[in-house]
Amino acid sequence: MAAIRIGRASTPIEYGRVGSNSAKDRLVDELRTHALVIGRVTLTSGRNAEYYVDAKRAVMLPAGFRALGELVAEKARAWNATAVGGLTMGADPVACSALAAGADVKAFFVRKEGKQHGLQRRIEGPLLAPGDRCLIVEDVVTTGGSTLQAIEAVQEAGLEIVGVTAILDRLAGGSDAIREAAAAPYEPLTTIDDVYPDRPE
């Protein structure tokens, strides 16, 4: 792996503060500062890339978490969601941020595989009822594979999906697959164009 540099201070990329105090602009600024990794990496999809966005480094700090919570809670209200969650671990801080921001929802996470002991549940958290309206969340979308796993598990449980969101979409083709699988709107909170507009192709 090539040398990796993280954040604004250690790279020649200098965007400056976004300027607006909107939650989206604050989230973009936190992602640029803490989550943008410059250097060759292998993505979950197996693809190689010249940069990486480790969103958890930004949203598990106070400013990023607050901005994220505002945005996810807003999505939950807009789509009348009663539950927010997705595949662990990417979805965990996203769902919890909605609770912290005051969204009146149940937070849940989907295991990659069902437990073989205890209650053997695949969807963890408060019990979800057939009438629950689920907002599926993710941290970073590339091909959409993790999001598709969460969508499948929620649909198999007989639950309605009202929308899908992610902290950041890398604009690498995952959006179409997500929209088709969920049969619901998919609206990422930010894209790589917001966070790293001058990235190498």
N, C-alpha and C positions, 0 to 999 in steps of 0.2 A: 504494500500500500504506500502511496506517495505521502509526503508530509501533509498533515492536515492542520488547517488554521481555522480558528473559531472566532466568530463575532467581529464587530466593527474595528476594534482596536488593533487586532493582529493581522488585518488584511489590508490591501490597498483599496478595497472597496469602501467608499465613503459617501453615504447617501445623506447623512445628517438627519436630524429629527424631522418627523413627518410634518409637524406644525399644528395640525388640527388636534383637538382633544377628544375626537370621537373614539368610541371603543375599538372600531376597526383600525384606525390609525395607530392607536396605542398598541394594539396587538401586533400590527406589522412592525412597529419599531422594536418591540420586545423580541420578535422572531429574528429580525436582522441582527440585533445586538447579541443574543444568546444562543440562537438555534442554527444559524447558517454556518455550515461547515464547508470550507473550501479545500478540495483535494479529492483524489480518486477514491471512490468507495464502491462496494458492491451492495446493491439495494436488496430488499426482501424478495423482490421479483426475480433476482438473479442477474439483472442488468447492471452494467458498470456505469457510473456517472462521475462527473467532475466536481460535483457538489452534493451536499446532503442537507436536509433540514431535520434536525433532531428537536421536534417541537416541544417535547417534554422539558427540555432545558429552559425554555422560555415560560411555559404555562405553569410550571411548578415553582415559580417565584411569584411573590405577591402581585406585582403590577400586571404580569401576563395573565395570571389566574383571574384577577378582577375583570380585566378586559374580556377574556374568554367567557366568563360567566355571564356578563351583560349580553353578549352576542348570542350565546346558546339559549339563554332564557328568552330573549326576544324571538328567536326562531320557534321555540316551544309555544309561546303565546300566539304567534302568527298562524301556526298550524294546529292550534288547539290540542297539542300533545298532552297526554297524561302520564307518559313514561319516556325516559331518555336513557339510552345506553347503546352498547355495541360490543365488539369483540375485545376482550381483555388482551393486552394492557393499554393499547392505544386509546380506547374509548373511556377508560376509567377516570382520568382527570377531567375529561370533557363533560361527562355526565355529572360528576360531583360539582363542577363549577356552576352548573345550572341550579343545583340545590343551594349552593352558597349565595347565588345571586337572587334567591327568593322565588324561583320558579316552583309552582305548585304541581310537582311531578314526582313520580317514583323513579329513582335511579336504579339501573340494573347493568350487569355485564354478562356477556356470553362467554362461556368457557370454550376453548378450542376443541375440547373433547369432554363428553359427559363424565362426571365423577363415577367411580366404580364402588364407592362406599357412601355411607350416610344416606342422604335423600336422593342421591344420584341425579341431581339437577344439572342441566346445562345452562339454564338462565338463572343467574344468582341475583339476590336482592329481594325486595318485597314481592309477594306473589302478584303476578300480573293476571288480570281477568280478561275474558273474551272481549269486553267493551273497551279495553285500554287502547289508546292511540299512540303508537310508538314513533319517536324521533330517533333514528339511528345516527350515531355519531362516531367519528374516527379522528385520529390525529392527522396523519398525512396520507393522501391518496396518490398512488402511482398507477398501478394497473387496476386497483380496486379490489384485489383478492380478499383482504381481511374484511372489508366492508360487505362483500358478497357473502362471506361465511356468516356474518351476523344477520344479514337479511334472511338467509335461508333458515337459520335457527328460529328466528322470530316468526317467520311464515309457517314453519312446521308446527310451532306452538299455537297456531290459529289466531295470531294477533295481527291487527291492522298496522300498516306502516303509513304514516302521513307525510314523512319527509326524511331526507338524509342530509347531513352536513358534515364538514370536516374542518379542522383548523386550517389546513392548507392543501391545495390541489396542485400537484406538480405538472398538470396539463400534459400528461403522458398517455392519455387514452382511457383512463378508468371511468370517466364520467358517464359515457354512453352505456357501459355495462351496468353501472349502478342504477341509472334511471330505468333501464329495461327490467332489471331484476326486481327493483322495489315497486315499480309501477306507481311512482310518487316523485315529487320534485326533489332534485338534488341541487343544493346551493352551498358551495364551500364558503367559509368565512373569509378566506384569503386565497390567492393563487401565487405561484412562483413569480408571476409577472409583477406582483405587488412587492415581494420581498427581495427578489434578485433579478431586476429587469435587464441587467447587462451581462447575464450569465453566458458562458460559452454554449454553442449549439451541440 
